[in-house]
């Protein structure tokens, strides 16, 4: 029977590896396949996992599961977040579907890891480390020209669309790899009760050696490639997670030896104080250096957080998953319209897609109460990770949490998978050391109800996901029609894809532009009104203003151009459009004022487009004299 258990664990480990391998997927047949390909692979992997889960649980007899507070918290967070989104949008957005699937994945892992099966636990950790090694090697190949980057402006992206998420993934894998390599963490995949003790020990030693070599190669590869990505957040994340693991092992080792912390401090008080002061100074200098390394970028993120906090105050009950861009854009436009913005803030402002702080973005999208539930879940998971001595996944989770404070990992699918995965690993073996009468279990019917209902829910979601997959595939073809200038043909294709791609801002923008160029201005504005709910790109308002101008709706056109100006004040294009609007409506004084801004205001980035706008407005000025 033990061999049967091992086969079931290996099968489940393989399926979990399949879900983790989502990070590698780049589907060239889909529009923006670097992103969308990962989503559809995840959904297929979850469908496969749900089918195999029932027979695997029957074989392993895992009918019950230790009840822990994080299980209730994540279920409550998922339920409340989905209900808030439904209240705002009236439909299940892509983010809602992702949250539902991620929650299901979490409970599958909890069931599979019940009792902390050492084989499946080790397989999961090693699979996670292997993803880091593959990504690091992939990045090195891109850096030296042996493989193509996923972004035309960056050399090193791995399987991601830019270096930010790529470096974040490496930073997250680094602590676990380092922990295995340095601490010689044991891979206990062999049943010690077998008679062939000598063979088992020989094999186990070789497995441990292979594990250390694998992890050492991963650490070395990450150290080599991570600086090339130039992500300060990833450097801090890797350092923070590794320091946590080192601290936990230090405390656990000396705690067993009855180490007298107070007496040791008294004995080496001067050295400890000097080292502490030196560490604080080094940390301060390092933080200042990281800030100066990309000063404008750091200032830009600080400004984003400032506006995001204001957005939270204005929307304490949440705006719905996926609606961050629209609410943030309204807050930023109102801020600059009030005249409160400084010259520096105007320079660093942009039409952002993310808050570059996942905690603020979660708070904006779901509201203060669900955000508090999420934070409680994270704290409980880390506490259980420390209590269960699952230091390695806890260290990687801390790296992810640090990275999330300065970037947007939860808006990138592989990080959502990793967050759930590491959380479940932290909780593996919960309450194993408690007395049986003190354990709290899910009743058998609750576990089986989940195992039966989850595949049904996944199958129902498939009715929405499969048409979306076909729409993504057709969208790529339609982009060719758009590039060829066949606007009416492209508009017809986009109209068929629209019901399944309403959450894709790039699709909505392309569709609106095609409609505008085929002179369907009213319908174009309908699509743009949907787009501005989920994005704060000022180009949306520029296109809307041009549509209104073509329809002779001059007041609405003026409002749209001014909204674009207030949203991102450093852009010259809205001033250019406003000047042409005033010329058309005969408002000479206002026209001259806007022309003066375009001619005298320094652009954030010099380009041929700026030069052409200025030349055209100069001719317009000369013709009106």
KOLGUKE-345883 format. One record per residue (C-alpha): residue number from 1; x, y, z. Coordinates in steps of 0.1 Angstrom, whole numbers, plus 5000, padded with zeros to 4 digits. Layout:
<dodrens>
DODREN     k      x      y      z
DODREN   NUM      X      Y      Z
...
</dodrens>
This chain:
<dodrens>
DODREN     k      x      y      z
DODREN     1   5000   5000   5000
DODREN     2   5029   5024   5007
DODREN     3   5041   5019   4971
DODREN     4   5005   5028   4959
DODREN     5   5007   5059   4980
DODREN     6   5040   5069   4965
DODREN     7   5027   5064   4930
DODREN     8   4997   5086   4938
DODREN     9   5020   5113   4953
DODREN    10   5042   5112   4922
DODREN    11   5011   5116   4900
DODREN    12   4998   5145   4920
DODREN    13   5033   5160   4921
DODREN    14   5034   5158   4883
DODREN    15   5001   5175   4880
DODREN    16   5011   5203   4903
DODREN    17   5043   5207   4882
DODREN    18   5020   5210   4852
DODREN    19   5002   5239   4869
DODREN    20   5036   5256   4879
DODREN    21   5049   5251   4843
DODREN    22   5023   5277   4833
DODREN    23   5051   5303   4838
DODREN    24   5069   5290   4807
DODREN    25   5040   5293   4782
DODREN    26   5043   5317   4753
DODREN    27   5016   5310   4727
DODREN    28   5024   5327   4694
DODREN    29   4990   5318   4680
DODREN    30   4972   5342   4704
DODREN    31   4972   5379   4705
DODREN    32   4996   5389   4733
DODREN    33   5003   5352   4738
DODREN    34   5030   5359   4764
DODREN    35   5002   5369   4787
DODREN    36   4970   5352   4774
DODREN    37   4987   5319   4767
DODREN    38   4995   5314   4803
DODREN    39   4959   5320   4814
DODREN    40   4945   5293   4791
DODREN    41   4972   5268   4800
DODREN    42   4964   5274   4837
DODREN    43   4927   5267   4830
DODREN    44   4934   5235   4811
DODREN    45   4959   5224   4839
DODREN    46   4932   5230   4865
DODREN    47   4907   5210   4846
DODREN    48   4931   5181   4844
DODREN    49   4939   5184   4881
DODREN    50   4902   5183   4890
DODREN    51   4897   5151   4871
DODREN    52   4927   5132   4887
DODREN    53   4920   5146   4922
DODREN    54   4891   5123   4931
DODREN    55   4908   5089   4923
DODREN    56   4941   5102   4939
DODREN    57   4923   5111   4971
DODREN    58   4905   5077   4971
DODREN    59   4939   5059   4968
DODREN    60   4955   5080   4995
DODREN    61   4924   5081   5017
DODREN    62   4926   5118   5024
DODREN    63   4890   5122   5033
DODREN    64   4896   5147   5060
DODREN    65   4917   5178   5064
DODREN    66   4929   5199   5093
DODREN    67   4907   5230   5096
DODREN    68   4928   5262   5098
DODREN    69   4919   5298   5100
DODREN    70   4935   5307   5066
DODREN    71   4912   5283   5048
DODREN    72   4882   5302   5060
DODREN    73   4898   5336   5053
DODREN    74   4907   5328   5017
DODREN    75   4872   5314   5010
DODREN    76   4857   5345   5026
DODREN    77   4880   5369   5006
DODREN    78   4871   5351   4973
DODREN    79   4834   5353   4980
DODREN    80   4833   5390   4991
DODREN    81   4856   5401   4962
DODREN    82   4835   5383   4936
DODREN    83   4803   5398   4950
DODREN    84   4817   5433   4951
DODREN    85   4828   5429   4914
DODREN    86   4794   5416   4904
DODREN    87   4778   5446   4921
DODREN    88   4799   5470   4900
DODREN    89   4801   5452   4867
DODREN    90   4771   5428   4866
DODREN    91   4793   5400   4853
DODREN    92   4822   5377   4861
DODREN    93   4853   5395   4849
DODREN    94   4885   5377   4840
DODREN    95   4900   5386   4874
DODREN    96   4870   5370   4891
DODREN    97   4875   5338   4872
DODREN    98   4911   5338   4880
DODREN    99   4904   5343   4917
DODREN   100   4879   5314   4917
DODREN   101   4904   5291   4900
DODREN   102   4932   5301   4923
DODREN   103   4911   5295   4954
DODREN   104   4902   5260   4940
DODREN   105   4939   5253   4934
DODREN   106   4946   5263   4970
DODREN   107   4922   5238   4984
DODREN   108   4934   5211   4961
DODREN   109   4969   5217   4974
DODREN   110   4957   5217   5010
DODREN   111   4941   5183   5005
DODREN   112   4971   5168   4986
DODREN   113   4995   5180   5013
DODREN   114   4974   5169   5043
DODREN   115   4997   5153   5068
DODREN   116   5027   5168   5051
DODREN   117   5035   5140   5027
DODREN   118   5073   5143   5024
DODREN   119   5074   5130   4988
DODREN   120   5049   5153   4974
DODREN   121   5062   5182   4995
DODREN   122   5097   5177   4982
DODREN   123   5085   5173   4946
DODREN   124   5066   5206   4948
DODREN   125   5096   5225   4962
DODREN   126   5120   5211   4936
DODREN   127   5095   5218   4908
DODREN   128   5094   5254   4920
DODREN   129   5132   5256   4921
DODREN   130   5134   5242   4886
DODREN   131   5112   5269   4872
DODREN   132   5137   5294   4885
DODREN   133   5166   5276   4869
DODREN   134   5149   5274   4836
DODREN   135   5139   5311   4837
DODREN   136   5175   5321   4847
DODREN   137   5190   5301   4818
DODREN   138   5164   5315   4794
DODREN   139   5173   5350   4804
DODREN   140   5210   5343   4800
DODREN   141   5203   5330   4765
DODREN   142   5184   5362   4757
DODREN   143   5211   5384   4772
DODREN   144   5238   5368   4749
DODREN   145   5216   5367   4718
DODREN   146   5208   5329   4717
DODREN   147   5171   5334   4722
DODREN   148   5145   5361   4714
DODREN   149   5132   5385   4741
DODREN   150   5094   5388   4746
DODREN   151   5097   5426   4744
DODREN   152   5113   5447   4717
DODREN   153   5127   5472   4741
DODREN   154   5143   5448   4766
DODREN   155   5169   5421   4761
DODREN   156   5161   5400   4792
DODREN   157   5125   5390   4799
DODREN   158   5125   5351   4802
DODREN   159   5090   5339   4794
DODREN   160   5075   5372   4807
DODREN   161   5065   5403   4788
DODREN   162   5091   5426   4805
DODREN   163   5120   5424   4829
DODREN   164   5100   5435   4860
DODREN   165   5079   5403   4865
DODREN   166   5108   5382   4852
DODREN   167   5132   5395   4879
DODREN   168   5105   5392   4905
DODREN   169   5101   5355   4897
DODREN   170   5138   5349   4901
DODREN   171   5139   5368   4934
DODREN   172   5110   5346   4947
DODREN   173   5128   5313   4938
DODREN   174   5162   5325   4951
DODREN   175   5156   5320   4989
DODREN   176   5142   5285   4985
DODREN   177   5171   5275   4963
DODREN   178   5196   5290   4986
DODREN   179   5180   5273   5016
DODREN   180   5183   5239   4999
DODREN   181   5219   5245   4988
DODREN   182   5233   5259   5020
DODREN   183   5214   5239   5046
DODREN   184   5215   5206   5026
DODREN   185   5178   5202   5030
DODREN   186   5170   5165   5029
DODREN   187   5149   5151   5001
DODREN   188   5130   5123   5018
DODREN   189   5114   5105   4989
DODREN   190   5125   5070   5001
DODREN   191   5105   5047   5024
DODREN   192   5129   5040   5052
DODREN   193   5110   5009   5064
DODREN   194   5121   4988   5034
DODREN   195   5145   4959   5041
DODREN   196   5170   4972   5016
DODREN   197   5185   4998   5040
DODREN   198   5219   5000   5023
DODREN   199   5204   5006   4988
DODREN   200   5180   5031   5002
DODREN   201   5207   5051   5020
DODREN   202   5229   5050   4989
DODREN   203   5201   5063   4967
DODREN   204   5190   5089   4993
DODREN   205   5226   5103   4995
DODREN   206   5228   5106   4957
DODREN   207   5194   5123   4956
DODREN   208   5205   5148   4982
DODREN   209   5237   5155   4963
DODREN   210   5218   5160   4930
DODREN   211   5194   5183   4948
DODREN   212   5223   5204   4962
DODREN   213   5239   5206   4928
DODREN   214   5206   5216   4912
DODREN   215   5199   5243   4938
DODREN   216   5235   5256   4936
DODREN   217   5232   5260   4898
DODREN   218   5199   5278   4903
DODREN   219   5214   5302   4929
DODREN   220   5245   5309   4907
DODREN   221   5224   5315   4875
DODREN   222   5200   5339   4894
DODREN   223   5230   5358   4908
DODREN   224   5244   5362   4874
DODREN   225   5212   5373   4855
DODREN   226   5193   5392   4882
DODREN   227   5215   5424   4881
DODREN   228   5209   5426   4843
DODREN   229   5172   5430   4848
DODREN   230   5178   5463   4868
DODREN   231   5149   5457   4891
DODREN   232   5155   5472   4926
DODREN   233   5123   5456   4940
DODREN   234   5136   5421   4930
DODREN   235   5170   5427   4947
DODREN   236   5153   5437   4979
DODREN   237   5129   5408   4977
DODREN   238   5156   5382   4972
DODREN   239   5176   5397   5001
DODREN   240   5146   5399   5024
DODREN   241   5134   5363   5018
DODREN   242   5170   5349   5022
DODREN   243   5175   5369   5054
DODREN   244   5143   5355   5068
DODREN   245   5153   5319   5061
DODREN   246   5188   5325   5076
DODREN   247   5173   5340   5107
DODREN   248   5148   5312   5112
DODREN   249   5174   5285   5110
DODREN   250   5197   5304   5133
DODREN   251   5170   5308   5159
DODREN   252   5158   5272   5156
DODREN   253   5194   5258   5159
DODREN   254   5204   5279   5190
DODREN   255   5170   5275   5206
DODREN   256   5175   5237   5207
DODREN   257   5209   5243   5224
DODREN   258   5192   5264   5251
DODREN   259   5211   5294   5238
DODREN   260   5208   5322   5264
DODREN   261   5201   5352   5242
DODREN   262   5201   5378   5270
DODREN   263   5234   5365   5285
DODREN   264   5250   5364   5251
DODREN   265   5239   5399   5245
DODREN   266   5254   5411   5277
DODREN   267   5287   5394   5269
DODREN   268   5291   5408   5234
DODREN   269   5270   5439   5239
DODREN   270   5295   5464   5223
DODREN   271   5301   5442   5193
DODREN   272   5264   5437   5187
DODREN   273   5256   5474   5190
DODREN   274   5285   5483   5166
DODREN   275   5273   5457   5141
DODREN   276   5237   5468   5144
DODREN   277   5246   5505   5138
DODREN   278   5268   5495   5108
DODREN   279   5239   5474   5094
DODREN   280   5215   5503   5097
DODREN   281   5240   5527   5080
DODREN   282   5246   5501   5053
DODREN   283   5209   5496   5047
DODREN   284   5202   5534   5046
DODREN   285   5230   5540   5021
DODREN   286   5218   5510   5000
DODREN   287   5183   5523   5000
DODREN   288   5195   5558   4990
DODREN   289   5216   5542   4962
DODREN   290   5187   5522   4949
DODREN   291   5166   5554   4949
DODREN   292   5192   5574   4929
DODREN   293   5197   5545   4905
DODREN   294   5163   5553   4889
DODREN   295   5153   5585   4906
DODREN   296   5125   5594   4882
DODREN   297   5111   5559   4884
DODREN   298   5111   5560   4922
DODREN   299   5095   5594   4923
DODREN   300   5069   5582   4898
DODREN   301   5059   5553   4920
DODREN   302   5058   5575   4951
DODREN   303   5033   5597   4933
DODREN   304   5013   5567   4922
DODREN   305   5010   5556   4958
DODREN   306   4999   5591   4968
DODREN   307   4971   5591   4944
DODREN   308   4962   5555   4952
DODREN   309   4958   5563   4988
DODREN   310   4934   5591   4978
DODREN   311   4915   5566   4956
DODREN   312   4911   5543   4986
DODREN   313   4896   5572   5006
DODREN   314   4871   5579   4979
DODREN   315   4862   5542   4973
DODREN   316   4863   5525   5008
DODREN   317   4840   5498   4996
DODREN   318   4859   5489   4965
DODREN   319   4854   5494   4928
DODREN   320   4855   5458   4917
DODREN   321   4883   5435   4905
DODREN   322   4899   5448   4873
DODREN   323   4885   5484   4877
DODREN   324   4916   5499   4893
DODREN   325   4926   5519   4862
DODREN   326   4894   5538   4858
DODREN   327   4890   5549   4895
DODREN   328   4927   5557   4897
DODREN   329   4925   5578   4866
DODREN   330   4896   5598   4879
DODREN   331   4915   5606   4911
DODREN   332   4947   5616   4893
DODREN   333   4928   5638   4869
DODREN   334   4909   5655   4898
DODREN   335   4942   5660   4916
DODREN   336   4958   5679   4887
DODREN   337   4926   5697   4878
DODREN   338   4925   5712   4914
DODREN   339   4960   5728   4908
DODREN   340   4976   5708   4937
DODREN   341   5001   5691   4915
DODREN   342   5037   5702   4915
DODREN   343   5059   5706   4884
DODREN   344   5078   5674   4895
DODREN   345   5046   5655   4899
DODREN   346   5034   5666   4864
DODREN   347   5066   5654   4849
DODREN   348   5066   5619   4865
DODREN   349   5028   5613   4861
DODREN   350   5016   5587   4836
DODREN   351   4987   5566   4825
DODREN   352   4995   5537   4848
DODREN   353   4980   5502   4845
DODREN   354   4989   5491   4881
DODREN   355   4994   5507   4915
DODREN   356   5030   5493   4918
DODREN   357   5019   5482   4952
DODREN   358   4996   5452   4953
DODREN   359   4983   5460   4988
DODREN   360   4970   5494   4977
DODREN   361   4955   5479   4945
DODREN   362   4937   5451   4963
DODREN   363   4923   5477   4988
DODREN   364   4911   5499   4959
DODREN   365   4895   5470   4940
DODREN   366   4880   5451   4968
DODREN   367   4876   5476   4996
DODREN   368   4890   5479   5031
DODREN   369   4872   5450   5047
DODREN   370   4882   5423   5021
DODREN   371   4917   5438   5021
DODREN   372   4918   5433   5059
DODREN   373   4908   5397   5053
DODREN   374   4936   5392   5028
DODREN   375   4962   5407   5052
DODREN   376   4949   5384   5080
DODREN   377   4953   5354   5056
DODREN   378   4989   5363   5048
DODREN   379   4998   5368   5085
DODREN   380   4982   5335   5095
DODREN   381   5000   5316   5067
DODREN   382   5034   5330   5077
DODREN   383   5028   5322   5114
DODREN   384   5018   5286   5105
DODREN   385   5048   5284   5082
DODREN   386   5071   5293   5111
DODREN   387   5053   5270   5135
DODREN   388   5055   5240   5111
DODREN   389   5091   5248   5103
DODREN   390   5084   5253   5066
DODREN   391   5110   5280   5064
DODREN   392   5119   5277   5028
DODREN   393   5084   5283   5013
DODREN   394   5078   5309   5039
DODREN   395   5110   5327   5028
DODREN   396   5100   5326   4992
DODREN   397   5065   5339   5001
DODREN   398   5081   5368   5020
DODREN   399   5102   5376   4989
DODREN   400   5069   5377   4969
DODREN   401   5053   5399   4995
DODREN   402   5082   5423   4995
DODREN   403   5082   5424   4957
DODREN   404   5044   5430   4958
DODREN   405   5049   5462   4978
DODREN   406   5069   5478   4949
DODREN   407   5055   5461   4918
DODREN   408   5025   5444   4903
DODREN   409   5030   5406   4906
DODREN   410   4994   5397   4914
DODREN   411   4984   5412   4880
DODREN   412   5006   5385   4864
DODREN   413   4991   5350   4865
DODREN   414   5022   5329   4874
DODREN   415   5027   5350   4906
DODREN   416   4991   5343   4917
DODREN   417   4997   5306   4912
DODREN   418   5030   5309   4932
DODREN   419   5013   5329   4960
DODREN   420   4987   5301   4964
DODREN   421   5013   5274   4960
DODREN   422   5037   5288   4986
DODREN   423   5008   5295   5010
DODREN   424   4997   5259   5009
DODREN   425   5033   5247   5013
DODREN   426   5036   5269   5044
DODREN   427   5006   5252   5059
DODREN   428   5016   5216   5051
DODREN   429   5017   5195   5082
DODREN   430   4996   5219   5103
DODREN   431   4987   5205   5137
DODREN   432   5006   5173   5131
DODREN   433   5021   5175   5166
DODREN   434   4989   5182   5184
DODREN   435   4970   5155   5203
DODREN   436   4943   5138   5182
DODREN   437   4915   5151   5204
DODREN   438   4927   5187   5199
DODREN   439   4928   5184   5161
DODREN   440   4900   5201   5141
DODREN   441   4890   5185   5109
DODREN   442   4869   5193   5079
DODREN   443   4842   5166   5079
DODREN   444   4844   5140   5052
DODREN   445   4814   5153   5034
DODREN   446   4829   5188   5031
DODREN   447   4861   5175   5014
DODREN   448   4841   5153   4991
DODREN   449   4816   5181   4983
DODREN   450   4846   5202   4972
DODREN   451   4861   5174   4952
DODREN   452   4828   5169   4934
DODREN   453   4817   5205   4930
DODREN   454   4851   5219   4919
DODREN   455   4852   5200   4886
DODREN   456   4816   5210   4879
DODREN   457   4824   5247   4886
DODREN   458   4855   5244   4864
DODREN   459   4835   5228   4836
DODREN   460   4808   5256   4838
DODREN   461   4836   5282   4836
DODREN   462   4849   5264   4805
DODREN   463   4818   5276   4786
DODREN   464   4831   5311   4791
DODREN   465   4868   5303   4787
DODREN   466   4868   5283   4755
DODREN   467   4850   5311   4735
DODREN   468   4875   5336   4750
DODREN   469   4903   5314   4737
DODREN   470   4889   5313   4702
DODREN   471   4884   5351   4704
DODREN   472   4920   5357   4714
DODREN   473   4931   5335   4685
DODREN   474   4909   5354   4660
DODREN   475   4920   5387   4675
DODREN   476   4955   5381   4663
DODREN   477   4942   5376   4627
DODREN   478   4920   5408   4630
DODREN   479   4951   5428   4640
DODREN   480   4965   5420   4605
DODREN   481   4933   5434   4589
DODREN   482   4937   5466   4610
DODREN   483   4973   5469   4600
DODREN   484   4964   5466   4564
DODREN   485   4939   5495   4567
DODREN   486   4908   5473   4562
DODREN   487   4889   5491   4589
DODREN   488   4854   5481   4582
DODREN   489   4863   5444   4578
DODREN   490   4883   5446   4610
DODREN   491   4853   5463   4628
DODREN   492   4831   5434   4619
DODREN   493   4855   5409   4633
DODREN   494   4860   5429   4664
DODREN   495   4823   5430   4670
DODREN   496   4821   5392   4671
DODREN   497   4850   5391   4696
DODREN   498   4838   5419   4718
DODREN   499   4815   5398   4741
DODREN   500   4845   5377   4752
DODREN   501   4872   5404   4754
DODREN   502   4856   5432   4773
DODREN   503   4883   5431   4800
DODREN   504   4912   5435   4775
DODREN   505   4921   5471   4773
DODREN   506   4943   5467   4742
DODREN   507   4913   5450   4724
DODREN   508   4889   5478   4734
DODREN   509   4913   5505   4723
DODREN   510   4919   5488   4689
DODREN   511   4882   5482   4684
DODREN   512   4874   5519   4692
DODREN   513   4901   5531   4668
DODREN   514   4888   5509   4640
DODREN   515   4853   5521   4645
DODREN   516   4865   5557   4646
DODREN   517   4885   5553   4613
DODREN   518   4854   5537   4597
DODREN   519   4834   5568   4607
DODREN   520   4813   5549   4633
DODREN   521   4819   5576   4659
DODREN   522   4790   5570   4682
DODREN   523   4797   5533   4685
DODREN   524   4834   5540   4690
DODREN   525   4825   5562   4720
DODREN   526   4804   5534   4735
DODREN   527   4835   5511   4734
DODREN   528   4856   5539   4749
DODREN   529   4832   5544   4778
DODREN   530   4837   5507   4786
DODREN   531   4875   5511   4783
DODREN   532   4878   5541   4807
DODREN   533   4863   5520   4834
DODREN   534   4893   5498   4835
DODREN   535   4921   5521   4822
DODREN   536   4935   5556   4827
DODREN   537   4952   5558   4794
DODREN   538   4948   5595   4782
DODREN   539   4947   5582   4746
DODREN   540   4912   5569   4753
DODREN   541   4900   5604   4760
DODREN   542   4919   5618   4729
DODREN   543   4901   5593   4706
DODREN   544   4868   5601   4723
DODREN   545   4873   5638   4719
DODREN   546   4881   5633   4682
DODREN   547   4849   5613   4678
DODREN   548   4828   5640   4694
DODREN   549   4845   5667   4673
DODREN   550   4836   5647   4641
DODREN   551   4800   5645   4654
DODREN   552   4800   5683   4660
DODREN   553   4797   5677   4697
DODREN   554   4822   5704   4705
DODREN   555   4815   5708   4742
DODREN   556   4819   5670   4749
DODREN   557   4851   5671   4727
DODREN   558   4866   5699   4748
DODREN   559   4858   5680   4780
DODREN   560   4875   5649   4767
DODREN   561   4907   5667   4757
DODREN   562   4908   5685   4790
DODREN   563   4904   5652   4809
DODREN   564   4933   5638   4789
DODREN   565   4954   5669   4798
DODREN   566   4946   5667   4836
DODREN   567   4952   5630   4836
DODREN   568   4988   5632   4823
DODREN   569   4998   5669   4822
DODREN   570   5032   5662   4806
DODREN   571   5017   5651   4773
DODREN   572   5015   5676   4744
DODREN   573   4992   5657   4721
DODREN   574   4959   5667   4740
DODREN   575   4969   5704   4738
DODREN   576   4975   5699   4700
DODREN   577   4941   5684   4696
DODREN   578   4925   5711   4717
DODREN   579   4942   5738   4696
DODREN   580   4927   5723   4664
DODREN   581   4893   5721   4681
DODREN   582   4894   5758   4690
DODREN   583   4906   5766   4655
DODREN   584   4876   5748   4641
DODREN   585   4851   5765   4664
DODREN   586   4867   5800   4659
DODREN   587   4880   5805   4694
DODREN   588   4912   5823   4685
DODREN   589   4924   5833   4719
DODREN   590   4920   5798   4734
DODREN   591   4937   5784   4702
DODREN   592   4967   5806   4706
DODREN   593   4970   5797   4743
DODREN   594   4971   5760   4735
DODREN   595   4995   5765   4706
DODREN   596   5018   5784   4729
DODREN   597   5018   5755   4753
DODREN   598   5027   5730   4726
DODREN   599   5055   5753   4713
DODREN   600   5071   5762   4746
DODREN   601   5065   5733   4770
DODREN   602   5094   5708   4770
DODREN   603   5082   5673   4762
DODREN   604   5090   5644   4784
DODREN   605   5104   5626   4755
DODREN   606   5116   5643   4723
DODREN   607   5103   5626   4691
DODREN   608   5094   5632   4655
DODREN   609   5057   5633   4665
DODREN   610   5064   5664   4687
DODREN   611   5083   5681   4659
DODREN   612   5055   5674   4634
DODREN   613   5028   5688   4658
DODREN   614   5048   5719   4664
DODREN   615   5054   5725   4627
DODREN   616   5017   5720   4619
DODREN   617   5006   5745   4646
DODREN   618   5032   5770   4635
DODREN   619   5016   5769   4600
DODREN   620   4982   5773   4616
DODREN   621   4994   5803   4635
DODREN   622   5009   5819   4603
DODREN   623   4977   5813   4583
DODREN   624   4955   5830   4610
DODREN   625   4976   5862   4612
</dodrens>
